[in-house]
Amino acid sequence: MKIGKKPKPESPEEMALVHHALENPIRRRMIILMNQGFLTVPDLDRQMKVKMLDYHLGRLELAGLIELQDGTIVLTESGQAYGSLVKSQAEKGGADRALRHPES
């Protein structure tokens, strides 16, 4: 797994971008899949089958959770950490319906 070097959010504005990126169940599922090794745009597209994949990737990139490099998705340190947290919460039955209902 490739990991970039984006540190944790350093300002309220950066934290708001992370919150916005992860409030969407599609993006939460995406970050979980990325943490499981789906690190190319075509692989993620085949796995997710969602409309507007580029938009969702852009939101994750803007939040500093991923970097896109020629069709390859590179998780930042923040992306890996938040992905693990989102997965843990989903496994506990938390807010992430995307794991239980992939059609969401």
Summary of the structure (lengths in Angstrom):
residues: 104
radius of gyration: 12.5
end to end distance: 26.4
largest distance: 35.2
contacts: 314
relative contact order: 0.23
helix: 53%
strand: 10%
